[in-house]
Amino acid sequence: AVRYQFLFILKKLADQKIINWNPEKTNKDYISELKSADSKSDFKEVVYIFENVWYGEFEVDEQRYNYFKQKFLNFKI
């Protein structure tokens, strides 16, 4: 579910032409494309969450997921 939340943000950024989506790009590439310092900071936070959940080796319980979900929902472009 965290991955879908992250992909949804990438899609919104690409749809609004804020980033140029490409499957070969890294999250660091997308961060560098953001112009606004606030957007960059907020995006770094959701990248951190995604990467730690997706590549980390720990379970995400309901409480932790709800916290992460709120961070994704609060991301504004």
PDB file of N, CA, C and O in Angstrom, chain B, residues numbered from 101:
ATOM      1  N   ALA B 101       0.822  -1.190   0.000  1.00  0.00           N
ATOM      2  CA  ALA B 101       0.000   0.000   0.000  1.00  0.00           C
ATOM      3  C   ALA B 101       0.869   1.258   0.000  1.00  0.00           C
ATOM      4  O   ALA B 101       0.514   2.250  -0.637  1.00  0.00           O
ATOM      5  N   VAL B 102       1.998   1.230   0.703  1.00  0.00           N
ATOM      6  CA  VAL B 102       2.892   2.388   0.723  1.00  0.00           C
ATOM      7  C   VAL B 102       3.442   2.642  -0.681  1.00  0.00           C
ATOM      8  O   VAL B 102       3.566   3.788  -1.115  1.00  0.00           O
ATOM      9  N   ARG B 103       3.763   1.578  -1.366  1.00  0.00           N
ATOM     10  CA  ARG B 103       4.287   1.726  -2.738  1.00  0.00           C
ATOM     11  C   ARG B 103       3.249   2.389  -3.637  1.00  0.00           C
ATOM     12  O   ARG B 103       3.594   3.267  -4.429  1.00  0.00           O
ATOM     13  N   TYR B 104       1.996   1.988  -3.530  1.00  0.00           N
ATOM     14  CA  TYR B 104       0.942   2.600  -4.339  1.00  0.00           C
ATOM     15  C   TYR B 104       0.768   4.074  -4.004  1.00  0.00           C
ATOM     16  O   TYR B 104       0.538   4.889  -4.897  1.00  0.00           O
ATOM     17  N   GLN B 105       0.873   4.419  -2.743  1.00  0.00           N
ATOM     18  CA  GLN B 105       0.779   5.822  -2.338  1.00  0.00           C
ATOM     19  C   GLN B 105       1.916   6.624  -2.996  1.00  0.00           C
ATOM     20  O   GLN B 105       1.702   7.728  -3.498  1.00  0.00           O
ATOM     21  N   PHE B 106       3.108   6.055  -2.983  1.00  0.00           N
ATOM     22  CA  PHE B 106       4.256   6.736  -3.574  1.00  0.00           C
ATOM     23  C   PHE B 106       4.101   6.861  -5.094  1.00  0.00           C
ATOM     24  O   PHE B 106       4.360   7.924  -5.657  1.00  0.00           O
ATOM     25  N   LEU B 107       3.686   5.793  -5.747  1.00  0.00           N
ATOM     26  CA  LEU B 107       3.498   5.839  -7.196  1.00  0.00           C
ATOM     27  C   LEU B 107       2.420   6.838  -7.588  1.00  0.00           C
ATOM     28  O   LEU B 107       2.519   7.474  -8.637  1.00  0.00           O
ATOM     29  N   PHE B 108       1.398   6.983  -6.764  1.00  0.00           N
ATOM     30  CA  PHE B 108       0.347   7.958  -7.026  1.00  0.00           C
ATOM     31  C   PHE B 108       0.925   9.378  -7.004  1.00  0.00           C
ATOM     32  O   PHE B 108       0.561  10.208  -7.838  1.00  0.00           O
ATOM     33  N   ILE B 109       1.809   9.655  -6.065  1.00  0.00           N
ATOM     34  CA  ILE B 109       2.454  10.975  -6.017  1.00  0.00           C
ATOM     35  C   ILE B 109       3.297  11.198  -7.267  1.00  0.00           C
ATOM     36  O   ILE B 109       3.255  12.277  -7.859  1.00  0.00           O
ATOM     37  N   LEU B 110       4.063  10.184  -7.673  1.00  0.00           N
ATOM     38  CA  LEU B 110       4.851  10.316  -8.902  1.00  0.00           C
ATOM     39  C   LEU B 110       3.954  10.594 -10.105  1.00  0.00           C
ATOM     40  O   LEU B 110       4.289  11.414 -10.960  1.00  0.00           O
ATOM     41  N   LYS B 111       2.826   9.915 -10.166  1.00  0.00           N
ATOM     42  CA  LYS B 111       1.903  10.126 -11.277  1.00  0.00           C
ATOM     43  C   LYS B 111       1.351  11.547 -11.272  1.00  0.00           C
ATOM     44  O   LYS B 111       1.272  12.189 -12.319  1.00  0.00           O
ATOM     45  N   LYS B 112       0.969  12.037 -10.099  1.00  0.00           N
ATOM     46  CA  LYS B 112       0.458  13.407 -10.011  1.00  0.00           C
ATOM     47  C   LYS B 112       1.526  14.411 -10.446  1.00  0.00           C
ATOM     48  O   LYS B 112       1.227  15.364 -11.166  1.00  0.00           O
ATOM     49  N   LEU B 113       2.755  14.203 -10.015  1.00  0.00           N
ATOM     50  CA  LEU B 113       3.839  15.104 -10.407  1.00  0.00           C
ATOM     51  C   LEU B 113       4.072  15.067 -11.916  1.00  0.00           C
ATOM     52  O   LEU B 113       4.295  16.104 -12.540  1.00  0.00           O
ATOM     53  N   ALA B 114       4.019  13.880 -12.492  1.00  0.00           N
ATOM     54  CA  ALA B 114       4.211  13.742 -13.943  1.00  0.00           C
ATOM     55  C   ALA B 114       3.033  14.327 -14.715  1.00  0.00           C
ATOM     56  O   ALA B 114       3.231  14.999 -15.727  1.00  0.00           O
ATOM     57  N   ASP B 115       1.813  14.082 -14.252  1.00  0.00           N
ATOM     58  CA  ASP B 115       0.623  14.621 -14.926  1.00  0.00           C
ATOM     59  C   ASP B 115       0.639  16.144 -14.966  1.00  0.00           C
ATOM     60  O   ASP B 115       0.170  16.756 -15.926  1.00  0.00           O
ATOM     61  N   GLN B 116       1.180  16.746 -13.920  1.00  0.00           N
ATOM     62  CA  GLN B 116       1.233  18.208 -13.849  1.00  0.00           C
ATOM     63  C   GLN B 116       2.530  18.760 -14.457  1.00  0.00           C
ATOM     64  O   GLN B 116       2.832  19.947 -14.335  1.00  0.00           O
ATOM     65  N   LYS B 117       3.283  17.880 -15.107  1.00  0.00           N
ATOM     66  CA  LYS B 117       4.526  18.260 -15.794  1.00  0.00           C
ATOM     67  C   LYS B 117       5.565  18.868 -14.849  1.00  0.00           C
ATOM     68  O   LYS B 117       6.365  19.712 -15.253  1.00  0.00           O
ATOM     69  N   ILE B 118       5.545  18.434 -13.599  1.00  0.00           N
ATOM     70  CA  ILE B 118       6.531  18.899 -12.623  1.00  0.00           C
ATOM     71  C   ILE B 118       7.784  18.036 -12.707  1.00  0.00           C
ATOM     72  O   ILE B 118       8.898  18.515 -12.495  1.00  0.00           O
ATOM     73  N   ILE B 119       7.588  16.766 -13.018  1.00  0.00           N
ATOM     74  CA  ILE B 119       8.708  15.857 -13.276  1.00  0.00           C
ATOM     75  C   ILE B 119       8.475  15.188 -14.621  1.00  0.00           C
ATOM     76  O   ILE B 119       7.350  15.125 -15.118  1.00  0.00           O
ATOM     77  N   ASN B 120       9.549  14.695 -15.190  1.00  0.00           N
ATOM     78  CA  ASN B 120       9.456  13.877 -16.398  1.00  0.00           C
ATOM     79  C   ASN B 120       9.684  12.442 -15.957  1.00  0.00           C
ATOM     80  O   ASN B 120      10.813  12.033 -15.686  1.00  0.00           O
ATOM     81  N   TRP B 121       8.588  11.676 -15.887  1.00  0.00           N
ATOM     82  CA  TRP B 121       8.685  10.303 -15.394  1.00  0.00           C
ATOM     83  C   TRP B 121       9.415   9.434 -16.401  1.00  0.00           C
ATOM     84  O   TRP B 121       9.191   9.517 -17.609  1.00  0.00           O
ATOM     85  N   ASN B 122      10.284   8.610 -15.875  1.00  0.00           N
ATOM     86  CA  ASN B 122      11.011   7.653 -16.696  1.00  0.00           C
ATOM     87  C   ASN B 122      11.389   6.499 -15.770  1.00  0.00           C
ATOM     88  O   ASN B 122      11.933   6.731 -14.691  1.00  0.00           O
ATOM     89  N   PRO B 123      11.110   5.259 -16.175  1.00  0.00           N
ATOM     90  CA  PRO B 123      11.415   4.126 -15.288  1.00  0.00           C
ATOM     91  C   PRO B 123      12.905   3.969 -14.976  1.00  0.00           C
ATOM     92  O   PRO B 123      13.269   3.269 -14.031  1.00  0.00           O
ATOM     93  N   GLU B 124      13.762   4.610 -15.759  1.00  0.00           N
ATOM     94  CA  GLU B 124      15.204   4.520 -15.523  1.00  0.00           C
ATOM     95  C   GLU B 124      15.695   5.531 -14.487  1.00  0.00           C
ATOM     96  O   GLU B 124      16.827   5.431 -14.013  1.00  0.00           O
ATOM     97  N   LYS B 125      14.853   6.501 -14.132  1.00  0.00           N
ATOM     98  CA  LYS B 125      15.265   7.537 -13.186  1.00  0.00           C
ATOM     99  C   LYS B 125      15.194   7.028 -11.754  1.00  0.00           C
ATOM    100  O   LYS B 125      14.440   6.112 -11.426  1.00  0.00           O
ATOM    101  N   THR B 126      16.001   7.650 -10.924  1.00  0.00           N
ATOM    102  CA  THR B 126      15.985   7.340  -9.503  1.00  0.00           C
ATOM    103  C   THR B 126      15.164   8.398  -8.772  1.00  0.00           C
ATOM    104  O   THR B 126      14.811   9.432  -9.339  1.00  0.00           O
ATOM    105  N   ASN B 127      14.869   8.123  -7.512  1.00  0.00           N
ATOM    106  CA  ASN B 127      14.151   9.112  -6.717  1.00  0.00           C
ATOM    107  C   ASN B 127      14.979  10.383  -6.558  1.00  0.00           C
ATOM    108  O   ASN B 127      14.429  11.482  -6.483  1.00  0.00           O
ATOM    109  N   LYS B 128      16.292  10.231  -6.507  1.00  0.00           N
ATOM    110  CA  LYS B 128      17.179  11.396  -6.424  1.00  0.00           C
ATOM    111  C   LYS B 128      17.042  12.261  -7.682  1.00  0.00           C
ATOM    112  O   LYS B 128      17.092  13.488  -7.597  1.00  0.00           O
ATOM    113  N   ASP B 129      16.870  11.634  -8.832  1.00  0.00           N
ATOM    114  CA  ASP B 129      16.649  12.378 -10.075  1.00  0.00           C
ATOM    115  C   ASP B 129      15.369  13.205  -9.981  1.00  0.00           C
ATOM    116  O   ASP B 129      15.341  14.369 -10.379  1.00  0.00           O
ATOM    117  N   TYR B 130      14.313  12.594  -9.451  1.00  0.00           N
ATOM    118  CA  TYR B 130      13.047  13.312  -9.320  1.00  0.00           C
ATOM    119  C   TYR B 130      13.158  14.470  -8.339  1.00  0.00           C
ATOM    120  O   TYR B 130      12.582  15.534  -8.564  1.00  0.00           O
ATOM    121  N   ILE B 131      13.889  14.269  -7.261  1.00  0.00           N
ATOM    122  CA  ILE B 131      14.090  15.352  -6.291  1.00  0.00           C
ATOM    123  C   ILE B 131      14.764  16.535  -6.971  1.00  0.00           C
ATOM    124  O   ILE B 131      14.382  17.683  -6.743  1.00  0.00           O
ATOM    125  N   SER B 132      15.751  16.265  -7.794  1.00  0.00           N
ATOM    126  CA  SER B 132      16.479  17.353  -8.464  1.00  0.00           C
ATOM    127  C   SER B 132      15.608  18.108  -9.464  1.00  0.00           C
ATOM    128  O   SER B 132      15.908  19.256  -9.793  1.00  0.00           O
ATOM    129  N   GLU B 133      14.543  17.489  -9.951  1.00  0.00           N
ATOM    130  CA  GLU B 133      13.653  18.159 -10.898  1.00  0.00           C
ATOM    131  C   GLU B 133      12.683  19.125 -10.218  1.00  0.00           C
ATOM    132  O   GLU B 133      12.138  20.014 -10.872  1.00  0.00           O
ATOM    133  N   LEU B 134      12.468  18.963  -8.936  1.00  0.00           N
ATOM    134  CA  LEU B 134      11.520  19.833  -8.236  1.00  0.00           C
ATOM    135  C   LEU B 134      12.144  21.210  -8.035  1.00  0.00           C
ATOM    136  O   LEU B 134      13.307  21.327  -7.647  1.00  0.00           O
ATOM    137  N   LYS B 135      11.363  22.242  -8.301  1.00  0.00           N
ATOM    138  CA  LYS B 135      11.861  23.617  -8.211  1.00  0.00           C
ATOM    139  C   LYS B 135      11.647  24.214  -6.825  1.00  0.00           C
ATOM    140  O   LYS B 135      12.538  24.878  -6.295  1.00  0.00           O
ATOM    141  N   SER B 136      10.491  23.987  -6.241  1.00  0.00           N
ATOM    142  CA  SER B 136      10.140  24.575  -4.952  1.00  0.00           C
ATOM    143  C   SER B 136      10.888  23.876  -3.815  1.00  0.00           C
ATOM    144  O   SER B 136      10.913  22.648  -3.735  1.00  0.00           O
ATOM    145  N   ALA B 137      11.489  24.672  -2.948  1.00  0.00           N
ATOM    146  CA  ALA B 137      12.208  24.111  -1.798  1.00  0.00           C
ATOM    147  C   ALA B 137      11.258  23.351  -0.878  1.00  0.00           C
ATOM    148  O   ALA B 137      11.622  22.311  -0.328  1.00  0.00           O
ATOM    149  N   ASP B 138      10.037  23.871  -0.709  1.00  0.00           N
ATOM    150  CA  ASP B 138       9.052  23.182   0.133  1.00  0.00           C
ATOM    151  C   ASP B 138       8.664  21.839  -0.461  1.00  0.00           C
ATOM    152  O   ASP B 138       8.611  20.833   0.247  1.00  0.00           O
ATOM    153  N   SER B 139       8.392  21.821  -1.765  1.00  0.00           N
ATOM    154  CA  SER B 139       8.030  20.565  -2.432  1.00  0.00           C
ATOM    155  C   SER B 139       9.175  19.567  -2.347  1.00  0.00           C
ATOM    156  O   SER B 139       8.962  18.374  -2.129  1.00  0.00           O
ATOM    157  N   LYS B 140      10.386  20.069  -2.522  1.00  0.00           N
ATOM    158  CA  LYS B 140      11.564  19.201  -2.458  1.00  0.00           C
ATOM    159  C   LYS B 140      11.679  18.562  -1.080  1.00  0.00           C
ATOM    160  O   LYS B 140      11.918  17.360  -0.967  1.00  0.00           O
ATOM    161  N   SER B 141      11.512  19.360  -0.043  1.00  0.00           N
ATOM    162  CA  SER B 141      11.607  18.866   1.326  1.00  0.00           C
ATOM    163  C   SER B 141      10.520  17.837   1.622  1.00  0.00           C
ATOM    164  O   SER B 141      10.792  16.780   2.190  1.00  0.00           O
ATOM    165  N   ASP B 142       9.285  18.157   1.230  1.00  0.00           N
ATOM    166  CA  ASP B 142       8.171  17.232   1.461  1.00  0.00           C
ATOM    167  C   ASP B 142       8.340  15.948   0.657  1.00  0.00           C
ATOM    168  O   ASP B 142       8.034  14.859   1.144  1.00  0.00           O
ATOM    169  N   PHE B 143       8.826  16.076  -0.576  1.00  0.00           N
ATOM    170  CA  PHE B 143       9.022  14.896  -1.407  1.00  0.00           C
ATOM    171  C   PHE B 143      10.128  14.014  -0.835  1.00  0.00           C
ATOM    172  O   PHE B 143      10.016  12.788  -0.857  1.00  0.00           O
ATOM    173  N   LYS B 144      11.192  14.627  -0.324  1.00  0.00           N
ATOM    174  CA  LYS B 144      12.260  13.850   0.302  1.00  0.00           C
ATOM    175  C   LYS B 144      11.715  13.012   1.458  1.00  0.00           C
ATOM    176  O   LYS B 144      12.161  11.887   1.686  1.00  0.00           O
ATOM    177  N   GLU B 145      10.750  13.569   2.179  1.00  0.00           N
ATOM    178  CA  GLU B 145      10.167  12.837   3.308  1.00  0.00           C
ATOM    179  C   GLU B 145       9.408  11.602   2.826  1.00  0.00           C
ATOM    180  O   GLU B 145       9.554  10.526   3.405  1.00  0.00           O
ATOM    181  N   VAL B 146       8.594  11.743   1.767  1.00  0.00           N
ATOM    182  CA  VAL B 146       7.856  10.568   1.281  1.00  0.00           C
ATOM    183  C   VAL B 146       8.790   9.570   0.595  1.00  0.00           C
ATOM    184  O   VAL B 146       8.541   8.365   0.633  1.00  0.00           O
ATOM    185  N   VAL B 147       9.859  10.060  -0.029  1.00  0.00           N
ATOM    186  CA  VAL B 147      10.862   9.160  -0.605  1.00  0.00           C
ATOM    187  C   VAL B 147      11.507   8.340   0.509  1.00  0.00           C
ATOM    188  O   VAL B 147      11.688   7.130   0.373  1.00  0.00           O
ATOM    189  N   TYR B 148      11.848   8.996   1.598  1.00  0.00           N
ATOM    190  CA  TYR B 148      12.466   8.317   2.735  1.00  0.00           C
ATOM    191  C   TYR B 148      11.543   7.215   3.267  1.00  0.00           C
ATOM    192  O   TYR B 148      11.985   6.096   3.525  1.00  0.00           O
ATOM    193  N   ILE B 149      10.272   7.541   3.427  1.00  0.00           N
ATOM    194  CA  ILE B 149       9.295   6.552   3.908  1.00  0.00           C
ATOM    195  C   ILE B 149       9.222   5.379   2.935  1.00  0.00           C
ATOM    196  O   ILE B 149       9.340   4.221   3.333  1.00  0.00           O
ATOM    197  N   PHE B 150       9.027   5.695   1.652  1.00  0.00           N
ATOM    198  CA  PHE B 150       8.894   4.638   0.649  1.00  0.00           C
ATOM    199  C   PHE B 150      10.113   3.735   0.628  1.00  0.00           C
ATOM    200  O   PHE B 150       9.987   2.512   0.684  1.00  0.00           O
ATOM    201  N   GLU B 151      11.300   4.339   0.547  1.00  0.00           N
ATOM    202  CA  GLU B 151      12.507   3.530   0.425  1.00  0.00           C
ATOM    203  C   GLU B 151      12.741   2.661   1.654  1.00  0.00           C
ATOM    204  O   GLU B 151      13.190   1.521   1.532  1.00  0.00           O
ATOM    205  N   ASN B 152      12.441   3.188   2.830  1.00  0.00           N
ATOM    206  CA  ASN B 152      12.635   2.398   4.042  1.00  0.00           C
ATOM    207  C   ASN B 152      11.626   1.265   4.155  1.00  0.00           C
ATOM    208  O   ASN B 152      11.960   0.183   4.640  1.00  0.00           O
ATOM    209  N   VAL B 153      10.408   1.500   3.716  1.00  0.00           N
ATOM    210  CA  VAL B 153       9.401   0.438   3.762  1.00  0.00           C
ATOM    211  C   VAL B 153       9.664  -0.579   2.652  1.00  0.00           C
ATOM    212  O   VAL B 153       9.629  -1.786   2.894  1.00  0.00           O
ATOM    213  N   TRP B 154       9.924  -0.098   1.446  1.00  0.00           N
ATOM    214  CA  TRP B 154      10.072  -0.996   0.301  1.00  0.00           C
ATOM    215  C   TRP B 154      11.349  -1.818   0.377  1.00  0.00           C
ATOM    216  O   TRP B 154      11.336  -3.013   0.078  1.00  0.00           O
ATOM    217  N   TYR B 155      12.451  -1.190   0.775  1.00  0.00           N
ATOM    218  CA  TYR B 155      13.741  -1.886   0.793  1.00  0.00           C
ATOM    219  C   TYR B 155      14.149  -2.343   2.193  1.00  0.00           C
ATOM    220  O   TYR B 155      15.060  -3.158   2.335  1.00  0.00           O
ATOM    221  N   GLY B 156      13.493  -1.832   3.212  1.00  0.00           N
ATOM    222  CA  GLY B 156      13.813  -2.220   4.579  1.00  0.00           C
ATOM    223  C   GLY B 156      13.257  -3.597   4.889  1.00  0.00           C
ATOM    224  O   GLY B 156      12.453  -4.145   4.136  1.00  0.00           O
ATOM    225  N   GLU B 157      13.686  -4.125   5.973  1.00  0.00           N
ATOM    226  CA  GLU B 157      13.232  -5.458   6.336  1.00  0.00           C
ATOM    227  C   GLU B 157      12.499  -5.408   7.665  1.00  0.00           C
ATOM    228  O   GLU B 157      12.952  -5.952   8.673  1.00  0.00           O
ATOM    229  N   PHE B 158      11.345  -4.735   7.639  1.00  0.00           N
ATOM    230  CA  PHE B 158      10.525  -4.693   8.836  1.00  0.00           C
ATOM    231  C   PHE B 158       9.066  -4.675   8.439  1.00  0.00           C
ATOM    232  O   PHE B 158       8.704  -4.248   7.343  1.00  0.00           O
ATOM    233  N   GLU B 159       8.260  -5.135   9.325  1.00  0.00           N
ATOM    234  CA  GLU B 159       6.820  -5.176   9.104  1.00  0.00           C
ATOM    235  C   GLU B 159       6.215  -3.798   9.354  1.00  0.00           C
ATOM    236  O   GLU B 159       6.645  -3.069  10.248  1.00  0.00           O
ATOM    237  N   VAL B 160       5.231  -3.460   8.566  1.00  0.00           N
ATOM    238  CA  VAL B 160       4.491  -2.219   8.776  1.00  0.00           C
ATOM    239  C   VAL B 160       3.139  -2.604   9.358  1.00  0.00           C
ATOM    240  O   VAL B 160       2.301  -3.208   8.688  1.00  0.00           O
ATOM    241  N   ASP B 161       2.950  -2.240  10.618  1.00  0.00           N
ATOM    242  CA  ASP B 161       1.664  -2.536  11.257  1.00  0.00           C
ATOM    243  C   ASP B 161       0.652  -1.442  10.898  1.00  0.00           C
ATOM    244  O   ASP B 161       0.993  -0.459  10.240  1.00  0.00           O
ATOM    245  N   GLU B 162      -0.569  -1.625  11.332  1.00  0.00           N
ATOM    246  CA  GLU B 162      -1.650  -0.704  10.966  1.00  0.00           C
ATOM    247  C   GLU B 162      -1.367   0.719  11.459  1.00  0.00           C
ATOM    248  O   GLU B 162      -1.592   1.685  10.731  1.00  0.00           O
ATOM    249  N   GLN B 163      -0.885   0.843  12.671  1.00  0.00           N
ATOM    250  CA  GLN B 163      -0.614   2.172  13.230  1.00  0.00           C
ATOM    251  C   GLN B 163       0.465   2.895  12.418  1.00  0.00           C
ATOM    252  O   GLN B 163       0.319   4.071  12.083  1.00  0.00           O
ATOM    253  N   ARG B 164       1.529   2.191  12.114  1.00  0.00           N
ATOM    254  CA  ARG B 164       2.609   2.793  11.335  1.00  0.00           C
ATOM    255  C   ARG B 164       2.139   3.124   9.929  1.00  0.00           C
ATOM    256  O   ARG B 164       2.472   4.182   9.396  1.00  0.00           O
ATOM    257  N   TYR B 165       1.362   2.221   9.320  1.00  0.00           N
ATOM    258  CA  TYR B 165       0.854   2.498   7.973  1.00  0.00           C
ATOM    259  C   TYR B 165      -0.019   3.748   7.978  1.00  0.00           C
ATOM    260  O   TYR B 165       0.099   4.589   7.087  1.00  0.00           O
ATOM    261  N   ASN B 166      -0.887   3.874   8.968  1.00  0.00           N
ATOM    262  CA  ASN B 166      -1.761   5.058   9.029  1.00  0.00           C
ATOM    263  C   ASN B 166      -0.949   6.342   9.148  1.00  0.00           C
ATOM    264  O   ASN B 166      -1.312   7.363   8.564  1.00  0.00           O
ATOM    265  N   TYR B 167       0.144   6.296   9.899  1.00  0.00           N
ATOM    266  CA  TYR B 167       1.037   7.453  10.009  1.00  0.00           C
ATOM    267  C   TYR B 167       1.659   7.768   8.648  1.00  0.00           C
ATOM    268  O   TYR B 167       1.672   8.923   8.223  1.00  0.00           O
ATOM    269  N   PHE B 168       2.172   6.743   7.968  1.00  0.00           N
ATOM    270  CA  PHE B 168       2.776   6.938   6.649  1.00  0.00           C
ATOM    271  C   PHE B 168       1.742   7.435   5.644  1.00  0.00           C
ATOM    272  O   PHE B 168       2.011   8.346   4.860  1.00  0.00           O
ATOM    273  N   LYS B 169       0.572   6.833   5.676  1.00  0.00           N
ATOM    274  CA  LYS B 169      -0.490   7.220   4.743  1.00  0.00           C
ATOM    275  C   LYS B 169      -0.815   8.699   4.883  1.00  0.00           C
ATOM    276  O   LYS B 169      -1.015   9.392   3.885  1.00  0.00           O
ATOM    277  N   GLN B 170      -0.868   9.178   6.107  1.00  0.00           N
ATOM    278  CA  GLN B 170      -1.170  10.592   6.332  1.00  0.00           C
ATOM    279  C   GLN B 170      -0.077  11.479   5.747  1.00  0.00           C
ATOM    280  O   GLN B 170      -0.375  12.547   5.212  1.00  0.00           O
ATOM    281  N   LYS B 171       1.166  11.063   5.835  1.00  0.00           N
ATOM    282  CA  LYS B 171       2.267  11.823   5.232  1.00  0.00           C
ATOM    283  C   LYS B 171       2.101  11.915   3.724  1.00  0.00           C
ATOM    284  O   LYS B 171       2.332  12.969   3.132  1.00  0.00           O
ATOM    285  N   PHE B 172       1.701  10.808   3.102  1.00  0.00           N
ATOM    286  CA  PHE B 172       1.471  10.823   1.654  1.00  0.00           C
ATOM    287  C   PHE B 172       0.285  11.708   1.288  1.00  0.00           C
ATOM    288  O   PHE B 172       0.344  12.458   0.314  1.00  0.00           O
ATOM    289  N   LEU B 173      -0.777  11.624   2.058  1.00  0.00           N
ATOM    290  CA  LEU B 173      -1.965  12.426   1.784  1.00  0.00           C
ATOM    291  C   LEU B 173      -1.694  13.924   1.988  1.00  0.00           C
ATOM    292  O   LEU B 173      -2.301  14.762   1.322  1.00  0.00           O
ATOM    293  N   ASN B 174      -0.802  14.249   2.890  1.00  0.00           N
ATOM    294  CA  ASN B 174      -0.482  15.644   3.172  1.00  0.00           C
ATOM    295  C   ASN B 174       0.468  16.259   2.141  1.00  0.00           C
ATOM    296  O   ASN B 174       0.659  17.475   2.119  1.00  0.00           O
ATOM    297  N   PHE B 175       1.059  15.423   1.294  1.00  0.00           N
ATOM    298  CA  PHE B 175       1.980  15.939   0.280  1.00  0.00           C
ATOM    299  C   PHE B 175       1.213  16.810  -0.699  1.00  0.00           C
ATOM    300  O   PHE B 175       0.256  16.367  -1.334  1.00  0.00           O
ATOM    301  N   LYS B 176       1.648  18.044  -0.808  1.00  0.00           N
ATOM    302  CA  LYS B 176       1.002  18.997  -1.716  1.00  0.00           C
ATOM    303  C   LYS B 176       1.989  19.397  -2.807  1.00  0.00           C
ATOM    304  O   LYS B 176       3.187  19.563  -2.575  1.00  0.00           O
ATOM    305  N   ILE B 177       1.446  19.539  -3.976  1.00  0.00           N
ATOM    306  CA  ILE B 177       2.273  19.918  -5.129  1.00  0.00           C
ATOM    307  C   ILE B 177       2.229  21.424  -5.307  1.00  0.00           C
ATOM    308  O   ILE B 177       2.858  21.956  -6.222  1.00  0.00           O
TER     309      ILE B 177
END
